[in-house]
């Protein structure tokens, strides 16, 4: 029917069947058959054939308005599905809880600045819930953290874009040495059970002959860092989170022998996203740059800046 509607629109614009045929590179008889087929499908005559050449009757003029609207909407749908078109429309993005922090705002802002016709809807969930929402059609794409070498369950598609390196940290006043024996005696601030990072750390320590003493189980990076900075215990935090944390309280990084714990940063989706694929690609590029910038082995230590009393500016006498 779309071709028949297009023939009706061209007929109205051209003013005759012959000129409509020229515009559509068809024969007049083919255009005539299309108009007759459209009339049959609608169950009503659209042309006044009592005059020569035929013209649209009153009903045909009203159908013409709807035909133009249908064709415009059809073109919009094709544009939405085309990879070459400018991204536009709603993009529903899910973020794993461990990625829901302020450092990602720059990548999100870059997306909206480059593609102003894209509207974002962000939500944060557990990774398993993000997978369910993707499969249920509630999300278009999700940024998640996965154990190295793992992918999202089928039929979800997984694109590994970066590596998230973990660091063992303690407060500035801490005296824990960077060896497994010392770390085995230290109190730890970790995620609750069920976290694969926690499980990997405990497995590594047990293979070295030690078991960590859990002092706090907190499912929030900012609170974990606060516990660590206060001297409550040793923590396990992402390198990019430590590097970009702007707290004035200091942290020390401890790297025991053979400790190299990573997780994969992945963009997960169900299938092709059409024009919105460009927007997702830009978002992935921004995330990749963020994690690559933080993936350095340089120790991180921040100190509180204190100005000695004898160097403070004296107030001039009145």
C-alpha positions as CSV (number, residue, x, y, z in Angstrom):
1,X,0.0,0.0,0.0
2,X,2.9,2.4,0.6
3,X,3.7,2.4,-3.2
4,X,0.0,3.1,-3.9
5,X,0.0,5.9,-1.4
6,X,3.1,7.3,-3.1
7,X,1.4,7.1,-6.5
8,X,-1.6,9.1,-5.0
9,X,0.7,11.8,-3.7
10,X,2.6,12.1,-7.0
11,X,-0.6,12.2,-8.9
12,X,-1.9,15.1,-6.7
13,X,1.4,17.0,-7.1
14,X,1.8,16.4,-10.9
15,X,-1.9,17.1,-11.8
16,X,-2.2,14.1,-14.2
17,X,-1.5,10.4,-14.4
18,X,0.9,10.9,-17.3
19,X,3.1,13.4,-15.3
20,X,2.9,11.2,-12.2
21,X,4.2,8.3,-14.3
22,X,7.1,10.4,-15.5
23,X,8.0,11.3,-11.9
24,X,7.9,7.7,-10.8
25,X,9.5,6.3,-13.9
26,X,6.5,4.1,-14.6
27,X,3.9,3.8,-17.4
28,X,0.5,5.7,-17.1
29,X,-1.3,2.3,-17.0
30,X,0.8,1.2,-14.0
31,X,-0.1,4.4,-12.1
32,X,-3.8,3.9,-13.0
33,X,-3.7,0.3,-11.6
34,X,-2.1,1.6,-8.4
35,X,-4.8,4.2,-7.9
36,X,-7.5,1.6,-8.6
37,X,-5.9,-0.8,-6.2
38,X,-5.8,1.9,-3.5
39,X,-9.5,2.6,-4.0
40,X,-10.3,-1.1,-3.8
41,X,-8.3,-1.4,-0.5
42,X,-10.1,1.6,1.0
43,X,-13.5,0.6,-0.4
44,X,-14.2,4.1,-1.9
45,X,-13.5,6.2,-5.0
46,X,-10.8,8.8,-4.6
47,X,-10.9,10.3,-8.1
48,X,-13.5,12.3,-9.9
49,X,-13.4,10.7,-13.3
50,X,-16.3,12.7,-14.7
51,X,-13.7,15.3,-15.8
52,X,-10.7,15.1,-18.0
53,X,-8.1,14.7,-16.7
54,X,-9.4,13.0,-13.5
55,X,-8.8,14.8,-10.2
56,X,-9.1,14.1,-6.6
57,X,-12.6,14.2,-5.1
58,X,-13.4,15.5,-1.6
59,X,-12.6,12.1,0.1
60,X,-9.5,11.8,-2.1
61,X,-8.2,15.1,-0.8
62,X,-8.6,14.0,2.8
63,X,-6.9,10.6,2.1
64,X,-4.1,12.6,0.5
65,X,-3.3,14.4,3.7
66,X,-3.1,11.1,5.6
67,X,-1.0,9.6,2.8
68,X,1.6,12.3,3.1
69,X,1.7,11.8,6.9
70,X,2.1,8.1,6.5
71,X,4.9,8.5,4.0
72,X,6.7,11.0,6.2
73,X,6.5,8.7,9.2
74,X,7.8,5.8,7.1
75,X,10.8,7.8,6.1
76,X,11.4,8.7,9.7
77,X,11.3,5.0,10.6
78,X,13.8,4.3,7.8
79,X,16.1,7.0,9.1
80,X,15.9,5.6,12.6
81,X,17.1,2.2,11.4
82,X,19.8,3.6,9.1
83,X,23.3,3.5,10.3
84,X,24.2,6.5,8.1
85,X,21.5,8.8,9.5
86,X,22.1,11.3,12.2
87,X,21.3,9.8,15.6
88,X,18.0,11.0,17.0
89,X,15.3,9.9,19.4
90,X,15.3,8.3,22.8
91,X,18.4,6.2,23.9
92,X,17.8,4.2,27.1
93,X,21.1,3.4,28.8
94,X,21.6,1.2,31.9
95,X,24.6,1.6,34.1
96,X,25.9,-1.0,36.5
97,X,26.0,0.3,40.1
98,X,29.8,0.3,40.1
99,X,29.9,2.6,37.1
100,X,27.3,5.1,38.4
101,X,29.6,7.9,39.4
102,X,30.3,11.4,38.4
103,X,33.4,10.6,36.4
104,X,31.2,9.4,33.5
105,X,29.3,12.6,33.1
106,X,31.9,14.0,30.7
107,X,31.3,11.1,28.3
108,X,27.6,11.6,28.5
109,X,27.8,15.3,28.0
110,X,30.0,14.8,24.9
111,X,27.3,12.5,23.4
112,X,24.5,15.0,23.9
113,X,26.6,17.9,22.5
114,X,27.6,16.0,19.4
115,X,24.1,14.6,18.8
116,X,21.6,17.1,20.2
117,X,18.6,15.2,18.7
118,X,19.3,12.3,21.0
119,X,17.4,12.2,24.3
120,X,19.0,10.1,27.1
121,X,17.3,8.1,29.8
122,X,19.7,6.7,32.3
123,X,19.1,4.1,35.0
124,X,21.3,2.3,37.4
125,X,20.7,-1.4,38.4
126,X,22.5,-4.5,39.4
127,X,24.1,-6.1,36.3
128,X,21.8,-9.1,36.4
129,X,18.7,-6.7,36.4
130,X,20.2,-4.8,33.5
131,X,20.5,-8.0,31.5
132,X,16.8,-8.7,32.2
133,X,15.7,-5.3,31.2
134,X,17.7,-5.5,27.9
135,X,16.0,-8.8,27.1
136,X,12.7,-7.4,28.0
137,X,13.1,-4.4,25.7
138,X,13.2,-1.8,28.5
139,X,16.8,-0.8,27.7
140,X,18.6,-0.2,24.4
141,X,22.2,-0.6,25.8
142,X,23.9,-1.2,29.1
143,X,27.4,-0.5,30.4
144,X,28.5,-3.2,32.8
145,X,31.5,-4.8,34.6
146,X,32.3,-8.4,33.9
147,X,34.9,-10.8,35.1
148,X,37.8,-11.0,32.7
149,X,37.1,-13.5,29.9
150,X,33.3,-13.5,30.5
151,X,30.5,-12.2,28.3
152,X,26.9,-11.4,28.8
153,X,24.5,-14.4,28.4
154,X,23.1,-15.0,24.9
155,X,21.4,-13.6,22.9
156,X,22.9,-10.4,24.3
157,X,25.9,-9.0,22.4
158,X,29.0,-8.0,24.4
159,X,31.6,-5.4,23.3
160,X,34.6,-5.2,25.7
161,X,35.7,-1.6,25.6
162,X,38.2,-1.3,28.5
163,X,39.7,-2.8,31.6
164,X,39.0,-1.7,35.1
165,X,42.1,-2.3,37.3
166,X,41.7,-2.7,41.0
167,X,44.0,-1.4,43.7
168,X,44.5,-2.2,47.4
169,X,44.5,1.0,49.4
170,X,44.9,2.1,53.0
171,X,44.8,5.5,54.7
172,X,47.8,7.8,55.0
173,X,48.5,6.8,58.6
174,X,48.2,3.1,57.9
175,X,51.2,0.9,58.6
176,X,50.2,-2.2,56.6
177,X,53.0,-3.5,54.4
178,X,52.5,-4.5,50.8
179,X,52.8,-8.3,51.4
180,X,50.2,-10.9,51.9
181,X,51.2,-11.7,55.5
182,X,50.6,-8.1,56.6
183,X,47.4,-7.9,54.6
184,X,46.2,-11.1,56.2
185,X,46.4,-9.4,59.6
186,X,44.8,-6.2,58.5
187,X,41.0,-5.5,58.8
188,X,39.3,-5.2,55.4
189,X,36.5,-3.0,54.0
190,X,35.0,-5.0,51.1
191,X,31.8,-5.5,49.1
192,X,29.2,-7.9,50.6
193,X,29.4,-11.6,49.6
194,X,28.4,-12.2,46.0
195,X,30.9,-9.8,44.5
196,X,33.4,-11.6,42.2
197,X,36.1,-9.0,43.1
198,X,35.8,-10.0,46.7
199,X,35.9,-13.7,45.8
200,X,38.9,-13.2,43.6
201,X,40.8,-11.3,46.4
202,X,40.0,-13.9,49.0
203,X,41.0,-16.7,46.7
204,X,44.3,-15.0,46.0
205,X,45.0,-14.5,49.7
206,X,44.1,-18.1,50.6
207,X,46.4,-19.4,47.9
208,X,49.1,-17.4,49.7
209,X,48.1,-19.0,53.0
210,X,46.1,-16.1,54.6
211,X,42.5,-15.3,55.1
212,X,41.3,-11.6,55.2
213,X,39.6,-10.3,58.3
214,X,36.4,-8.6,57.2
215,X,35.8,-5.4,59.3
216,X,33.0,-3.9,57.1
217,X,30.9,-5.0,54.2
218,X,29.8,-1.9,52.2
219,X,28.3,-1.8,48.7
220,X,29.3,1.8,48.0
221,X,32.7,3.0,46.7
222,X,32.5,6.4,48.3
223,X,31.7,5.0,51.7
224,X,34.4,2.3,51.3
225,X,36.9,5.0,50.5
226,X,35.8,7.0,53.6
227,X,36.3,4.0,55.8
228,X,39.7,3.5,54.3
229,X,40.7,7.1,54.7
230,X,39.6,7.1,58.4
231,X,42.0,4.2,59.1
232,X,39.1,1.7,59.7
233,X,40.6,-0.9,57.3
234,X,42.2,-1.7,54.0
235,X,40.1,-1.6,50.9
236,X,39.8,-2.8,47.3
237,X,38.9,0.0,44.9
238,X,39.1,0.8,41.2
239,X,42.2,2.6,40.1
240,X,40.1,5.1,38.0
241,X,38.1,5.9,41.1
242,X,41.1,6.5,43.3
243,X,42.9,8.6,40.6
244,X,39.8,10.9,40.1
245,X,38.8,11.2,43.7
246,X,39.2,14.8,44.8
247,X,39.2,14.2,48.6
248,X,41.9,16.1,50.5
249,X,42.4,13.0,52.7
250,X,45.4,10.9,51.5
251,X,45.4,7.3,50.3
252,X,48.2,4.9,49.9
253,X,48.3,2.1,47.3
254,X,49.6,-1.3,48.3
255,X,50.7,-3.8,45.6
256,X,51.6,-7.2,47.0
257,X,53.5,-9.7,44.9
258,X,51.6,-11.2,41.9
259,X,48.6,-9.0,42.5
260,X,46.9,-8.0,39.3
261,X,43.1,-7.9,39.5
262,X,41.1,-6.6,36.6
263,X,37.5,-6.7,35.4
264,X,36.2,-5.9,31.9
265,X,34.1,-2.9,31.0
266,X,31.5,-3.9,28.5
267,X,28.8,-2.4,26.4
268,X,25.9,-4.9,26.1
269,X,23.0,-4.7,23.7
270,X,20.4,-7.0,22.2
271,X,20.9,-6.2,18.5
272,X,21.5,-3.4,16.0
273,X,20.5,0.1,17.1
274,X,20.4,1.8,13.7
275,X,21.3,5.4,13.7
276,X,21.6,5.4,17.5
277,X,24.6,3.0,17.1
278,X,26.7,6.1,16.4
279,X,25.7,7.6,19.7
280,X,26.5,4.4,21.5
281,X,29.9,4.3,19.7
282,X,30.7,7.8,20.9
283,X,29.7,6.9,24.5
284,X,31.9,3.8,24.4
285,X,34.9,5.9,23.1
286,X,34.5,8.3,26.0
287,X,34.3,5.4,28.5
288,X,37.4,3.8,26.9
289,X,39.4,7.0,27.3
290,X,38.4,7.4,30.9
291,X,39.6,3.9,31.9
292,X,42.8,4.0,29.8
293,X,43.8,7.3,31.5
294,X,43.4,5.6,34.9
295,X,45.1,2.4,34.0
296,X,48.6,3.3,35.3
297,X,50.8,1.6,37.7
298,X,52.0,4.9,39.2
299,X,51.3,4.8,43.0
300,X,48.7,7.2,44.2
301,X,49.2,9.2,47.4
302,X,47.6,12.5,48.2
303,X,48.6,14.6,51.1
304,X,46.8,17.3,53.0
305,X,48.4,20.6,52.2
306,X,49.3,22.5,55.4
307,X,50.8,25.9,55.5
308,X,53.3,26.4,58.4
309,X,52.4,29.1,60.9
310,X,55.6,31.0,60.2
311,X,54.7,31.2,56.5
312,X,51.1,32.4,56.9
313,X,50.6,35.9,55.6
314,X,50.5,38.4,58.5
315,X,47.7,40.9,58.6
316,X,49.1,44.4,58.1
317,X,48.8,46.7,61.1
318,X,46.0,49.2,61.0
